[in-house]
Amino acid sequence: MVDRRGEAPTSADEGTEPPAASCKPQSPAATEHLMEAICERENMVRAWKRVCSNRGGAGVDGLTIRQTHDYLVERWASIREHLLAGTYRPHPVRRAEISKETGGMRKLGIPTVADRLIQQGVLQVLGPLWDPTFCEESYGFRPGRSAHQAVAAAQEYLAAGRRWVVDIDLEKFFDRVNHDKLMGRVAGRVADKRLLRLIRAFLHAGVVVNGLVSPTIEGTPQGGPLSPLLSNIVLDDLDRELQRRDLRFVRYADDCNIYVRSRRAGQRVMASISRFISRKLKLRVNQSKSAVARPWERKFLGFSFTDHHEPKRRISPQALKRFKTRIRQVTRRTRAVSLSQMIGDLAPYLRGWRAYFGFCQTPHVLKGLDGWIRRRLRCVVWKQWKRGPTRYEQLRQRGVSAHLAASTAGSAHGPWRLSHSLALSRAMPTVLFHTLGLPTLMSADA
């Protein structure tokens, strides 16, 4: 259970920024022979299996995973020699852009498959050494921790009476990480100079845009296995500062929520933490997306909360809107595909969405979405039957009485209204959709 320590200064100069937090002393990790552990055959075999399982496209060298396997068979001895000598130079990353669920584009930097292998090998050695030193309130990109755990921790703070949230959004965090500050933190944990040179080389590798290599003077490009670990190193300073100030917070990657008892306390915290982030971490707070507000007015990792005495997890309105947009795209009435194929297209998305958002505590919302999806599918089938005689025959074949089939087939109402009619509900009952493999959001069926 969350305890009830204070969340803001209470002295005469309340609201002023306290001295910067000093990180706990951290000894360099297993000192000067980390590169040998990284290049060890067993570690690299595990890294290769992980890279293969993650799939992903080719980098700037154009080599696929299969082609890189042949390349490594021939060249690994030379690559390993350069790694152990501290002279390995990675390729620039390939720029790729993907749509963000919240709108806009997210810039990715895709390393070559060989460079992803090396980064994964580094991650497998450094991760177990560094992860135990991170704060308990950090949940992103850490083994055994999840977004669900972060949301549950936030819910506990609300239940303990902290009904205001300081929602901090870091502007283009992965693009603006200061290399010198990051390497200073890494050097405090790593004594192997070869590994330090390798990590800096990955940071400075550059990015290929329109065929030209642009230097990277800041940021940790998303797309490489090592980026998440490095981001946690940077934001560990923020975690420790929040701990030093005795604040209650939850952080998942660059999403950080601080829970306080009043708007006034939240405004003080927002001002002072924003200064810390700007001055000490050399990062920017996105003022338009950050706010001091009630938790049920904000979203956190796709969830929000009810304003009850015992707050419940609910799906955020934004997440519900994105879900419905995706379902509408797949169940367009103009798609010339069979019902079974349309359900086959829906099923993987519904299973993945249910695995994440099934964590909500508002089952009536999930039940409503199930019914809404079935109505969408009935609309598609009704549209495909097209003419009145065909609709009548199809309804009769599915056990609808002659009178009901005739009145429904001749109805002037549109597909959406008729999708909720008695005739279509009998002709296409819930069990039919289950038989065709449509997952439900209410249960954990396969």
Disulfide bonds with the S-S distance in Angstrom:
none
